[in-house]
Amino acid sequence: MHHLILAAALLAAAPRALALPPPEPPARTLSGRVTDPAGKPLFQARVTVLEANRTTTTDLEGHYSVPDLPSGTYGVSFSAIGYAPQVVRVTLADEDVILDVSLKPSLVELPDLQVTAAPGATTGLTSPQPVSVLGGSDLASSRSATLGETVSALPGVRSFSTGSGIGKPVIRGLSSNRVLVLADGERVESQQWGDEHGPQIESGEADRIEVIRGPASVLYGSDALGGVINVVTPPLPDALGREAFAGGRAVVSYSTNNEQPDGTLAAEGASGGFGFRGSFTGRTGSDVGTPVGELSNSGLWTVNASGAVGYRGGWGSVSANYVRRDERVEIHEDPAEEPGATPFQRIGDDRVHVSANLPVGASHLDIDVGVGRNRRREFEEDGATGVALGLLSRTYSADVRLHHAPVGAVAGIVGVSGLRSSFEKFGDETLVPNNAYNNLGLYAFEQAELGRWNLSLGARYDYRRLTVEDDAELGVTEQRRSYHSATGNVGALYRVTEPVALVFNLGRGYRSPTAFDLFSNGVHEGTVRFERGDPSLKNETSVNTDLAVRVQTNELSAELGGYVNYIDNFIFPDPTGAIDPESGFQIFDITQGNARLAGFEAAMEYHATQWLHLRGSADYTRGRNRSTGTPLPFIPPFRATYSVKLEGKDRWGVQHPYVSIGGESNARQTNLDPDDFAPDGYTLVHLGAGVMVPVGERAVALDLQLRNALDQEYASFLSRYKTYALDPGRNFVVRLSAEF
């Protein structure tokens, strides 16, 4: 705990320290005007200098100004409602730069940028990597208690759930330690090797969520074998070139199904180069209601608080952020086996993140340092004080990236990353020995835009050393093990015509085996198995190929892509047929083989008119264990989503009224692992409506949702309750949001 107390003290002292920056070198101003193709100025267009993490908006005449920028090369993002976003590279050297931009009209609401899949930000049309971005109104309507449920509507993404309080993201059939979760680019370690261990990260405070579908080990190392999810918060404000200010936003909602109030309150402000933000989110939910009754012991509560401060100037920028999260999650057990059972978890999570951006000639240096602590306690019954199983992990990370000056058309980064993660157990039960690992990674990633071509190329080398302590109960002796891996990525995007692009991406990812894979030797209640690890396991490695076509016009945004992912040394539990006499659970040996996952993803958004919006998506993954000749477990079946949204004109004192109807159809999984169970397929119907009501100079948004409007009885294939309980029934959600 001492390192978190020290970090919190540093964060509290940061305003004073940050107010005394080093002598500033000459700074430059980036300014210009944003218009439509006819030269009409665009008001409130958003201008973001990406590498400097600076954001401003245009005035009534379309003018913008970003003063006090260090010299260097930056990506500048321009976006406005009703227009296609644009990213422009610009170099600041000895003089100020004027950059005028014309944005093309677009009825389709497109995300303005993504920063997770490549060192330089790209738009959805220009990224060679398969990336989805959830932001704006889509993020607000998808907001849920868990990260997995929040992102599950995206093509190729699902949620592996344990009730309403635990949702693990699934990307193309891969989950847990094969999907890496980031918070503003910082690795979040939530002991995801456990089926009942979800990522402790709050999506309600996010500006957007970026998802890489496919391996991203070049930038992020181990565990990014299946994909990456990055929860991105808004950039810290500054008041450079304008008066000091303060403001905030509030979001409150209520869900009728489990009587769940949910709210976020955020405040921010700036004076000169100093900026701050504080945010608080809380929710509490009762038992989940299904069409046939409530699930006993399925409630939750969550408290999440964060604070950030930063300072910017011509010398660069520095910021610090602290997040504290507490959760209680109740687990609904099979009433036929354990009637009246009331087990629950208590999870406390602390994270400190310090970052700096410093100019180095025409290049600039990003430095990120993080400290995390995740304390998980599992209790057998409500009111219990003795911990049945306790798990404590501490994580220390550092990442240094040099964004080098462009060499011709080539721009990119060279980086080094370090990671240390330690694990301690406590409580009555034991499953994994105490252990710690250290990881060092060296990497480079380059991008080039050559006419109609957008190219990317990256490579990385990682070395990891695992240290394990003596554990007589598990039969483990003190030992050290080493792992190393080389990964790479090559991508190409070719613009056939102005609205059409062909995309190819080839990536190699990896995952080092966890101490759970190597040394577990006991009952794992989360999987209802007795599991025995194998200390001789090797790294999982994958080769993933993506092919896609993208179309983006004023009225249409569409993407159709296919992929195949070959994974060597795939780690999986192999049933032995033997039964543990004490627990009665079947014994599974953790072993390795080769696997293949293949599938497709399709997404379309069509705005036939300004008031009629059509949207649909479909995805499918087929997984097979090539060593045993059997299907892989927990691979989601085919799914299709569809919606119609009608937007009205401003009248009767309200703005932006809309109504929507949508749904999703999930097939029954027929490519089934012999030890798995497949519920019947189902279709859900969802309704929505909303308006904005002006209140003085501000507006309050009212959004209404009716989820599972027909109260359909169903069980998700990826629900851990699917053999004995249904998923939630009808749920009416009321949400109010406002800025102040």
C-alpha positions in Angstrom: 0.0 0.0 0.0 2.9 2.3 0.6 3.5 2.9 -3.1 -0.1 4.0 -3.6 0.1 6.4 -0.7 3.3 7.9 -2.1 1.6 8.1 -5.6 -1.4 9.8 -4.1 0.8 12.3 -2.3 2.6 13.1 -5.5 -0.7 13.5 -7.3 -2.0 15.9 -4.5 1.3 17.9 -4.8 1.2 17.9 -8.6 -0.5 21.4 -9.0 2.4 23.1 -7.2 5.1 21.1 -9.0 3.4 21.5 -12.3 3.0 25.2 -11.9 6.8 25.5 -11.9 7.8 24.1 -15.3 11.3 24.4 -16.7 12.3 27.3 -18.9 10.2 27.1 -22.0 11.9 27.1 -25.5 10.2 29.2 -28.2 6.7 27.8 -28.7 4.6 28.0 -31.9 0.9 28.5 -32.6 -1.2 26.4 -34.9 -4.2 28.3 -36.3 -6.5 28.3 -39.2 -10.1 28.1 -40.4 -12.5 25.1 -40.8 -15.1 25.4 -43.5 -17.4 23.2 -45.7 -16.6 22.8 -49.4 -18.5 26.0 -50.2 -16.4 28.0 -47.8 -19.0 28.3 -45.2 -17.4 28.5 -41.7 -18.1 25.6 -39.3 -18.9 26.6 -35.7 -17.9 24.3 -32.8 -15.8 22.0 -35.0 -13.4 20.0 -32.8 -9.7 20.4 -33.5 -7.3 18.0 -31.7 -3.5 18.1 -31.8 -3.1 14.4 -31.1 0.4 13.9 -29.8 0.2 17.0 -27.7 -3.2 16.0 -26.4 -4.6 19.5 -27.0 -8.2 20.1 -28.0 -10.1 23.3 -29.0 -13.2 24.3 -31.0 -13.8 26.8 -33.7 -15.6 30.1 -33.3 -18.6 31.5 -35.2 -16.3 32.3 -38.2 -14.7 28.8 -38.2 -11.4 30.1 -36.8 -9.3 28.1 -34.3 -6.0 28.6 -32.5 -3.8 26.3 -30.5 -1.0 28.4 -28.9 2.2 27.3 -27.1 2.9 24.1 -29.0 6.4 22.6 -28.8 8.1 22.2 -32.2 7.6 18.8 -33.9 5.4 16.9 -36.2 1.8 16.3 -35.1 -1.4 14.7 -36.4 -4.3 17.1 -36.2 -7.8 15.8 -36.2 -10.8 17.9 -37.4 -14.3 16.8 -36.8 -17.8 18.3 -36.8 -21.3 16.9 -36.5 -22.6 16.3 -40.0 -19.2 16.1 -41.6 -16.6 13.4 -42.3 -13.5 13.7 -40.0 -10.1 14.4 -41.3 -6.5 13.9 -39.9 -3.7 16.1 -41.2 0.0 15.8 -40.5 1.7 19.1 -39.8 5.3 20.1 -38.7 6.0 23.1 -36.4 9.5 24.4 -36.7 10.7 28.0 -36.7 7.5 29.7 -37.5 3.8 29.6 -36.6 1.7 27.5 -39.0 -1.7 28.3 -40.5 -3.7 25.3 -41.5 -7.1 25.7 -43.2 -9.2 22.6 -43.6 -12.4 21.9 -45.6 -14.6 19.1 -44.3 -16.9 17.1 -46.5 -20.6 16.8 -45.5 -21.6 13.3 -44.2 -25.0 12.2 -42.9 -23.2 9.3 -41.3 -21.9 10.1 -37.9 -18.3 8.9 -38.0 -15.8 8.6 -35.1 -13.2 11.3 -35.6 -10.0 9.2 -34.9 -8.5 6.2 -33.2 -5.1 6.2 -31.4 -4.8 2.6 -30.2 -4.0 0.6 -33.3 -1.1 2.7 -34.6 1.4 5.3 -33.3 -0.1 8.0 -35.4 -3.9 8.5 -35.2 -6.0 7.5 -38.2 -9.7 7.6 -39.2 -11.8 4.5 -39.7 -11.3 4.7 -43.5 -7.5 5.1 -43.4 -6.4 2.6 -40.7 -5.0 -0.7 -42.1 -5.8 -2.4 -38.8 -9.4 -3.6 -38.1 -10.6 -1.1 -35.5 -14.0 -0.2 -34.0 -14.7 3.0 -32.1 -17.6 3.4 -29.7 -18.2 7.0 -28.8 -20.8 9.8 -28.6 -24.4 8.8 -28.4 -23.6 5.2 -29.2 -21.4 5.0 -26.1 -24.1 6.7 -24.0 -26.8 4.3 -25.0 -24.5 1.2 -24.6 -23.4 2.3 -21.1 -23.5 -0.7 -18.7 -22.2 -1.9 -15.4 -19.4 -3.9 -17.1 -17.0 -3.2 -19.8 -17.9 -6.5 -21.6 -21.5 -5.6 -21.9 -20.8 -2.0 -22.9 -18.8 -3.0 -26.0 -20.7 -6.2 -26.9 -22.8 -4.5 -29.6 -19.7 -3.9 -31.8 -19.1 -6.3 -34.6 -16.9 -9.2 -33.6 -17.2 -8.3 -29.9 -19.2 -10.1 -27.2 -19.4 -10.4 -23.4 -18.6 -13.5 -21.3 -20.9 -12.8 -18.4 -21.5 -13.9 -14.8 -24.7 -12.1 -14.1 -25.0 -8.4 -14.4 -21.8 -7.5 -12.4 -19.1 -9.4 -14.4 -18.6 -9.0 -18.1 -15.4 -10.0 -19.8 -14.8 -8.7 -23.4 -14.7 -11.4 -26.1 -13.0 -10.5 -29.4 -13.4 -13.0 -32.3 -13.9 -15.9 -29.8 -10.9 -15.0 -27.6 -11.2 -13.6 -24.1 -9.5 -13.4 -20.6 -5.7 -13.2 -20.9 -5.9 -13.2 -24.7 -7.6 -9.8 -24.8 -5.7 -6.9 -23.3 -7.6 -4.0 -21.6 -6.1 -0.5 -21.4 -7.1 2.7 -19.7 -5.8 5.6 -21.7 -3.1 3.3 -23.1 -2.1 2.0 -19.6 -2.3 -1.8 -19.1 -5.1 -2.8 -16.6 -4.3 -6.1 -14.8 -7.4 -7.5 -13.2 -6.3 -11.2 -12.9 -8.4 -12.0 -15.9 -7.3 -15.7 -15.9 -10.4 -16.4 -13.7 -13.8 -16.8 -15.4 -15.3 -14.7 -12.6 -12.7 -12.0 -12.9 -13.8 -9.1 -15.0 -11.8 -6.0 -15.8 -12.1 -3.3 -13.2 -12.5 -0.2 -15.4 -15.3 2.4 -15.6 -16.7 3.0 -19.1 -19.2 5.7 -17.8 -16.3 8.2 -17.6 -15.0 7.5 -21.1 -14.9 9.8 -24.1 -14.7 6.8 -26.4 -13.7 3.1 -26.4 -11.4 1.8 -29.1 -11.3 -1.9 -30.0 -8.6 -3.6 -32.1 -9.9 -6.8 -33.6 -6.9 -9.1 -34.0 -3.4 -9.3 -32.5 -1.7 -6.1 -31.4 1.4 -7.5 -29.7 3.8 -5.1 -31.5 2.6 -2.2 -29.5 1.4 -3.9 -26.4 3.2 -7.2 -25.9 1.8 -10.3 -24.2 -1.9 -10.9 -23.9 -2.8 -8.7 -27.0 -3.1 -12.0 -29.0 -6.8 -11.7 -29.7 -7.2 -7.9 -29.5 -7.1 -4.8 -27.4 -9.7 -2.6 -25.8 -8.7 0.9 -24.9 -11.0 3.0 -22.7 -10.0 6.6 -23.5 -11.0 9.5 -21.3 -11.4 13.1 -22.5 -8.1 15.1 -22.7 -7.3 17.4 -19.8 -8.4 21.0 -20.6 -6.2 24.0 -20.7 -6.7 27.7 -21.0 -3.8 28.7 -23.1 -4.7 31.8 -25.1 -8.1 32.2 -23.3 -9.6 33.1 -20.0 -9.7 30.6 -17.1 -12.8 28.5 -16.9 -14.6 25.7 -15.1 -17.4 23.4 -16.0 -18.6 19.8 -15.9 -21.2 17.3 -16.8 -23.7 15.0 -15.0 -25.3 11.8 -16.2 -28.0 10.0 -14.1 -30.0 6.9 -15.1 -32.4 4.4 -13.6 -33.0 0.8 -14.8 -36.2 -0.9 -13.8 -35.2 -4.5 -14.2 -32.9 -4.7 -11.2 -33.9 -1.3 -9.7 -30.5 0.2 -10.5 -29.7 3.9 -10.1 -26.5 4.9 -12.0 -24.8 8.2 -12.2 -21.6 10.1 -13.1 -20.6 13.6 -12.0 -17.5 15.2 -13.5 -16.0 18.7 -13.0 -13.0 20.2 -14.9 -11.3 23.5 -15.3 -8.2 25.3 -16.4 -6.1 28.4 -15.9 -3.3 29.1 -18.3 -1.4 25.8 -18.9 -2.8 24.2 -15.8 -5.9 21.9 -16.1 -7.7 19.5 -13.8 -10.6 17.0 -13.8 -12.4 15.0 -11.1 -15.1 12.4 -11.7 -17.3 10.2 -9.5 -19.5 7.3 -10.6 -21.8 5.2 -8.5 -24.3 2.5 -9.1 -26.2 -0.1 -7.1 -28.5 -2.9 -8.4 -30.8 -5.4 -6.8 -31.4 -9.0 -8.0 -31.8 -9.4 -11.8 -35.3 -10.0 -13.1 -35.8 -12.7 -15.8 -39.1 -13.4 -17.7 -39.8 -16.2 -15.2 -38.7 -14.5 -12.0 -35.7 -13.0 -10.1 -32.3 -14.5 -9.8 -31.5 -14.6 -6.1 -28.2 -13.1 -5.0 -27.4 -11.3 -8.3 -27.1 -7.7 -7.1 -24.1 -5.4 -7.3 -22.7 -2.0 -6.3 -19.9 0.0 -7.7 -18.1 3.2 -6.6 -15.5 4.7 -9.0 -13.6 8.0 -8.3 -10.8 9.6 -10.3 -8.8 12.8 -10.2 -6.3 14.2 -12.8 -4.1 17.3 -13.0 -1.8 18.5 -15.8 0.3 21.3 -17.1 1.1 22.3 -20.7 3.5 24.8 -22.2 6.0 25.3 -25.0 8.3 22.8 -23.2 5.7 20.0 -23.5 3.2 18.6 -21.1 3.0 16.5 -18.0 -0.1 15.0 -16.2 -1.0 12.6 -13.4 -4.1 10.6 -12.8 -5.4 8.5 -9.9 -8.4 6.1 -10.0 -10.0 4.2 -7.1 -12.7 1.6 -7.7 -14.6 -0.5 -5.2 -17.1 -3.3 -6.2 -19.3 -5.8 -4.6 -20.6 -8.5 -6.9 -23.0 -11.3 -5.9 -22.9 -14.7 -7.6 -26.1 -16.6 -8.4 -25.4 -20.3 -7.9 -27.4 -23.1 -9.4 -30.3 -23.5 -6.9 -30.6 -27.2 -7.7 -27.1 -27.8 -6.4 -26.7 -25.0 -3.7 -30.2 -23.7 -2.8 -30.0 -20.5 -0.8 -26.2 -19.9 -1.6 -25.1 -16.3 -1.2 -21.4 -16.1 -2.3 -20.1 -12.7 -3.3 -16.9 -10.9 -4.2 -15.3 -7.6 -3.0 -12.8 -6.0 -5.3 -10.7 -2.9 -4.7 -8.6 -1.5 -7.5 -6.2 1.5 -7.4 -4.3 2.9 -10.4 -1.9 5.8 -10.7 -0.8 7.0 -14.2 1.8 9.7 -14.8 2.6 10.8 -18.4 4.8 13.4 -20.1 5.2 14.6 -23.6 8.5 16.4 -24.4 9.9 17.8 -27.6 13.3 16.4 -28.8 14.2 18.6 -31.8 11.7 17.8 -34.5 10.7 14.6 -32.7 9.0 14.2 -29.4 9.1 11.8 -26.5 6.2 10.2 -24.7 6.8 8.8 -21.2 4.1 6.8 -19.3 4.5 5.3 -15.8 1.8 3.4 -14.1 1.2 1.7 -10.8 -1.7 -0.6 -10.1 -3.1 -2.7 -7.2 -6.0 -5.1 -7.5 -7.3 -6.8 -4.4 -9.9 -9.5 -4.8 -11.7 -11.2 -1.9 -14.2 -14.0 -2.4 -16.7 -14.9 0.4 -18.8 -18.1 0.8 -21.9 -16.4 2.1 -23.5 -13.1 2.9 -22.3 -11.7 6.2 -19.1 -13.8 6.2 -16.0 -12.1 7.5 -13.5 -14.8 6.7 -12.0 -14.7 3.2 -12.5 -18.0 1.3 -10.1 -16.9 -1.5 -8.0 -13.8 -1.6 -5.9 -12.6 -4.5 -3.7 -9.5 -4.6 -1.8 -8.3 -7.6 0.5 -5.3 -7.9 1.6 -4.0 -11.3 4.3 -1.5 -12.2 4.6 -0.4 -15.9 6.7 2.1 -17.9 6.7 2.9 -21.5 9.0 5.3 -23.4 8.2 6.1 -27.0 10.1 8.3 -29.4 7.9 9.7 -32.2 10.7 10.4 -34.6 10.6 13.2 -37.2 9.2 12.1 -40.6 11.7 10.6 -43.0 10.1 11.4 -46.3 6.6 9.9 -46.2 7.5 7.6 -43.2 6.6 8.5 -39.6 6.5 6.3 -36.6 7.8 5.4 -33.2 10.6 3.5 -31.5 9.9 2.4 -28.0 10.9 0.4 -24.9 8.4 -0.9 -22.3 8.9 -2.5 -18.9 6.4 -4.3 -16.8 6.5 -6.0 -13.4 3.5 -7.8 -11.9 3.4 -9.6 -8.6 0.7 -11.9 -7.2 0.0 -12.9 -3.6 -2.8 -15.2 -2.2 -4.5 -15.2 1.1 -7.6 -16.7 2.6 -8.7 -20.3 3.3 -8.4 -21.7 -0.2 -5.5 -21.9 -2.6 -5.2 -22.3 -6.3 -2.0 -20.6 -7.5 1.4 -20.1 -5.8 2.7 -16.6 -5.1 4.7 -15.4 -8.1 6.0 -12.3 -9.9 7.2 -11.6 -13.4 9.3 -9.0 -15.1 8.9 -8.1 -18.8 11.0 -6.0 -21.1 9.9 -5.1 -24.6 11.6 -3.3 -27.5 9.5 -2.3 -30.5 9.2 -0.1 -33.6 6.2 0.8 -35.7 6.2 2.8 -38.9 3.4 4.3 -41.1 3.5 5.8 -44.6 1.0 7.4 -46.9 2.0 7.1 -50.5 -0.7 8.3 -52.8 -3.6 5.9 -52.6 -1.7 3.6 -50.3 -1.6 3.7 -46.5 1.1 1.3 -45.2 2.2 0.1 -41.8 5.0 -2.1 -40.5 6.0 -3.0 -37.0 8.2 -5.4 -35.0 8.8 -6.2 -31.4 10.9 -8.4 -29.1 9.9 -9.4 -25.5 11.7 -11.1 -22.7 9.8 -12.3 -19.6 11.1 -13.9 -16.4 8.7 -15.6 -14.0 9.6 -16.2 -10.4 7.5 -18.7 -8.3 7.7 -19.2 -4.6 7.6 -22.5 -2.7 4.1 -23.8 -2.1 3.9 -27.2 -0.3 0.1 -27.3 -0.5 0.2 -27.1 -4.2 3.4 -29.2 -4.6 5.3 -26.3 -6.2 9.0 -25.6 -5.4 10.7 -22.3 -5.8 11.8 -21.8 -9.4 12.4 -19.3 -12.3 11.2 -19.6 -15.9 12.0 -17.4 -18.9 10.1 -16.7 -22.0 10.8 -14.6 -25.1 8.9 -13.8 -28.3 9.3 -11.9 -31.5 6.1 -10.4 -33.1 5.4 -8.3 -36.1 2.7 -6.6 -38.1 2.3 -5.5 -41.7 -0.8 -3.7 -43.1 -1.8 -2.1 -46.3 -4.8 0.0 -47.3 -5.5 0.9 -50.9 -8.1 3.5 -51.9 -9.6 2.1 -55.1 -11.7 5.2 -55.5 -12.5 8.1 -53.2 -15.2 6.2 -51.2 -13.8 2.6 -51.5 -10.8 1.1 -49.9 -9.3 -2.5 -49.8 -7.5 -3.5 -46.6 -5.0 -6.2 -45.8 -3.4 -6.9 -42.4 -1.1 -9.7 -41.3 -0.1 -9.8 -37.6 1.7 -12.1 -35.2 0.7 -12.1 -31.6 1.7 -14.0 -28.5 0.7 -14.8 -24.9 3.0 -16.1 -22.2 1.5 -18.7 -20.0 0.3 -17.5 -16.6 1.2 -19.0 -13.2 -2.4 -20.3 -13.2 -1.7 -22.2 -16.5 1.6 -23.5 -15.2 1.0 -24.4 -11.5 -2.7 -24.6 -10.6 -3.5 -27.7 -8.7 -6.9 -27.7 -7.0 -10.6 -26.9 -7.2 -11.5 -23.9 -9.4 -15.0 -22.9 -8.3 -15.3 -20.5 -11.2 -15.1 -23.2 -13.8 -16.5 -26.1 -11.6 -13.4 -28.1 -12.3 -10.3 -29.5 -10.5 -7.5 -28.1 -12.6 -3.9 -29.2 -12.8 -1.3 -26.9 -14.5 1.7 -27.9 -16.6 5.0 -26.1 -15.8 6.4 -27.0 -19.2 3.9 -24.9 -21.2 5.3 -22.6 -23.9 4.2 -19.3 -25.3 1.1 -19.2 -27.4 1.8 -17.6 -30.8 -0.6 -16.6 -33.5 -0.6 -15.6 -37.1 -3.7 -13.6 -38.1 -4.7 -12.5 -41.6 -7.4 -9.9 -42.3 -9.0 -8.9 -45.6 -11.7 -6.3 -45.8 -13.4 -3.7 -48.1 -14.6 -0.4 -46.7 -17.0 2.1 -48.3 -17.6 5.6 -47.0 -19.8 8.2 -48.7 -22.0 11.0 -47.6 -24.9 8.6 -47.0 -23.2 5.2 -46.4 -20.5 3.7 -44.2 -19.9 0.0 -44.6 -17.3 -2.6 -44.0 -17.1 -6.3 -44.9 -14.1 -8.4 -43.8 -12.9 -11.9 -43.2 -10.1 -13.3 -41.0 -8.3 -16.5 -40.1 -6.2 -16.8 -37.0 -3.9 -19.8 -36.5 -2.7 -20.2 -32.9 0.2 -22.5 -32.0 0.6 -23.9 -28.5 -3.0 -23.0 -27.7 -3.5 -23.5 -23.9 -6.7 -25.3 -23.0 -8.1 -27.6 -20.2 -8.2 -31.2 -21.3 -10.7 -33.5 -19.4 -9.1 -36.6 -18.0 -12.3 -38.5 -17.1 -11.1 -38.9 -13.5 -13.0 -37.4 -10.6 -11.5 -35.6 -7.6 -12.9 -37.6 -4.6 -13.1 -34.6 -2.3 -14.9 -32.0 -4.5 -16.6 -34.4 -6.9 -15.4 -32.2 -9.8 -13.9 -33.7 -12.9 -10.1 -33.3 -13.2 -8.8 -31.3 -16.1 -5.1 -31.1 -17.1 -4.0 -27.7 -18.6 -2.3 -28.7 -21.9 -1.4 -27.2 -25.3 -2.3 -27.8 -28.9 -2.9 -25.9 -32.1 -6.1 -24.0 -32.9 -7.7 -22.1 -35.7 -10.3 -19.4 -35.6 -11.9 -18.0 -38.7 -14.9 -15.8 -39.4 -16.3 -12.6 -40.8 -17.6 -9.2 -39.7 -19.9 -6.9 -41.5 -21.3 -3.5 -40.5 -23.4 -0.9 -42.4 -24.9 2.4 -41.6 -27.1 4.1 -44.3 -28.7 7.5 -44.0 -31.3 7.5 -46.7 -32.4 11.1 -45.7 -31.5 13.5 -42.9 -34.3 11.9 -40.8 -34.0 8.2 -41.6 -31.0 6.2 -40.4 -30.6 2.5 -41.0 -27.9 0.4 -39.3 -27.0 -3.3 -39.3 -24.2 -5.7 -38.5 -23.4 -9.4 -38.6 -20.5 -11.5 -37.3 -19.5 -15.1 -37.0 -16.5 -17.0 -35.6 -15.8 -20.7 -36.1 -13.1 -22.1 -33.7 -11.5 -25.5 -33.9 -8.9 -27.3 -31.8 -6.6 -28.7 -34.6 -4.9 -31.1 -32.1 -8.0 -32.8 -30.8 -10.2 -32.3 -33.8 -13.0 -30.8 -31.7 -14.6 -27.3 -31.7 -13.2 -24.8 -29.3 -15.4 -24.0 -26.2 -17.1 -20.6 -25.6 -17.0 -19.5 -29.3 -20.1 -17.3 -29.8 -22.6 -18.3 -32.6 -23.7 -16.2 -35.5 -25.3 -12.8 -34.6 -27.1 -10.1 -36.6 -28.1 -6.7 -35.3 -30.4 -4.1 -37.0 -32.0 -0.8 -36.2 -34.1 2.0 -37.7 -33.8 5.5 -36.2 -36.1 8.5 -37.1 -34.8 12.0 -36.3 -37.3 14.9 -36.2 -36.9 18.6 -36.6 -36.4 21.0 -33.7 -39.9 22.3 -32.7 -42.1 22.9 -29.7 -39.1 24.0 -27.6 -37.2 20.7 -27.9 -34.1 19.8 -30.0 -32.9 16.7 -31.8 -36.0 14.4 -31.1 -35.7 10.8 -32.2 -37.3 7.4 -32.0 -35.7 4.1 -32.8 -36.5 0.4 -33.0 -33.9 -2.3 -33.3 -33.0 -5.8 -32.4 -30.6 -8.6 -32.5 -30.8 -12.3 -33.6 -28.5 -14.9 -32.2 -28.4 -18.4 -33.7 -28.0 -21.6 -31.7 -24.3 -22.7 -31.6 -24.1 -26.0 -33.6 -20.3 -26.2 -33.8 -20.2 -27.3 -30.2 -17.4 -28.5 -27.9 -18.5 -31.9 -26.4 -18.4 -30.6 -22.8 -20.3 -27.4 -23.7 -24.0 -26.6 -23.7 -25.9 -24.6 -26.4 -29.1 -22.8 -25.5 -31.7 -22.1 -28.2 -31.3 -19.2 -30.6 -33.3 -16.1 -29.9 -34.3 -12.6 -31.1 -34.5 -9.5 -28.9 -36.4 -6.3 -29.7 -35.2 -2.9 -28.3 -36.9 0.5 -28.5 -35.6 4.0 -27.9 -36.5 7.7 -27.9 -35.1 11.0 -26.8 -35.0 14.8 -27.0 -32.8 17.7 -25.8 -34.5 20.4 -23.8 -32.8 23.9 -23.7 -32.2 25.2 -20.2 -30.8 28.7 -20.4 -27.6 28.5 -22.4 -27.3 24.7 -21.9 -29.5 21.7 -22.7 -30.6 18.6 -20.9 -30.8 15.4 -22.9 -33.5 12.9 -22.0 -33.1 9.3 -23.4 -35.4 6.4 -23.0 -34.6 2.8 -23.7 -36.7 -0.4 -23.5 -34.4 -3.4 -23.7 -35.8 -6.8 -24.5 -39.2 -5.1 -25.1 -41.1 -8.3 -25.7 -39.7 -9.9 -22.5 -38.2 -12.7 -24.4 -37.0 -15.8 -22.5 -33.4 -16.5 -23.5 -30.0 -17.5 -22.3 -26.8 -16.1 -23.9 -24.4 -18.8 -25.1 -21.6 -16.8 -23.3 -23.5 -16.6 -20.0 -22.0 -18.7 -17.2 -25.6 -19.1 -15.9 -26.9 -20.6 -19.1 -27.4 -24.2 -17.8 -29.7 -23.1 -15.0 -30.8 -19.5 -15.4 -32.2 -17.1 -18.0 -30.8 -13.7 -19.0 -32.5 -10.4 -18.0 -36.0 -9.8 -19.1 -37.6 -6.4 -20.1 -35.6 -3.4 -18.8 -36.8 0.2 -19.1 -33.9 2.7 -18.8 -34.3 6.5 -18.2 -31.2 8.7 -18.6 -30.7 12.4 -18.1 -27.4 14.1 -19.1 -26.3 17.7 -19.1 -23.2 19.9 -19.2 -22.7 22.8 -16.9 
